[in-house]
Amino acid sequence: MFKNKKGFTLVEMLIVLMIISILMILIIPNLGDKSKNAQEKGCEALISVVQTQVDAYYLENYSYPSSLDTLVRDNYIRENQKTCANNSELTVNQETGKVSVSTNGNS
């Protein structure tokens, strides 16, 4: 009846779907790990930026800022640069000028 036998059989289609499913099962969980890693790297970069601004503040005022709010008020950093993407807050030590992530359980 039909002489044209081009196309895929049901078995071939099922095999292709099975291969795609296996690849998705292997790839999707790894994407979540990469997101967490990217947030950690982003937080490290933000700490470096804020540390540079603390040092600039020190060079201009001969003292370290009492808090990050001082840096925001004096336009060294923006308000959104006080926290990392994972909602960990940054703090500055007034005596040493060292910027770190607060240890209130968010890090």
N, C-alpha and C positions, 0 to 999 in steps of 0.2 A: 504494500500500500504506500508507505513512505520510502522513497529511495535515498533521501538526504539523511544521513546518519550523523551529522555534525551536532556537537553539544556535549554536555556532561551528564553522566549517569547519577542517580541518587547516591550511590556509594561514594563516588568521587566527591560530590558536594559535602557529604558527611565527613569525609576525611579532611577536607580543607577546613571545615568548621571546627573540627576537633583540634587541628594544628593551631588555628587562630586562638581558640580557647586556652590551650596550654601556654601559648606565648603571653596571653593577657594575664594568666594566673602567675606567671613568673615575673612579669614586668611591673604590674601595678603595686605590689607591696614595696618594691624598691623605691618607688617615687615618694612615698611617705618619709622614708629615711633621708632622702636627698633634701626634702623640704626642711627638716629639722637641722640638718647640717648647714644648709644655706642660712638659716636664722642665726645659728651660732657664729658663723663667719661674719654675718652682718653686724652682730652685736660686738664682736672683736674690732671690727672696722670703726664702729661708732665710738667705742672707747678710745681708740687712737685719735679720732677727730676731736673729741671733747678734751682729751689730754693735751693736745696741741693748743687748744684754745685756753686751757688753764695756764699753760706755760706762757702764752702771749699775754694773758691778764697779769701774770707775775712780773713779766718784763716791763709792763707799763705802770703797774701800781706798787711794785716792790713787796707784795704780799699775796698769798694765795686767797682765792675767793672763799667766803664762809660756806657757800652752798652753790648748787647749780643755778638756783634762782637769781643769784647775783650775776652770773654769766648771761642769763636770759635778759635781765633788766638792762645790762650794759651792752647788749647786742653782740655778744661773742658767739652765742649759740641760739637756736630757736627752741621754743617750748617743746616741740615734738622730739628734740634730741636728748631729752632727759630720760627717755625710756627706750629699751630695745624692742624689737618686733615681737618678742615673746613676753612682753609686759614686765620685764625685769627693770627695775629702776637703777639708774646710775647714781653714784655718790662720789663726793670729792672729800679727801682728807684735808682739813684746813691747815694742818701743821706741815704735811709733806707735799701736798698738791697732787697726790696720787688718785687717779680716777679708777673706780672699780664698780662691779655690779653689787648691789646691796645683797646682803645675806639674810633676807627675810623669808627664804623658802621659795622665791620665784625663780631662782637661777637654776 
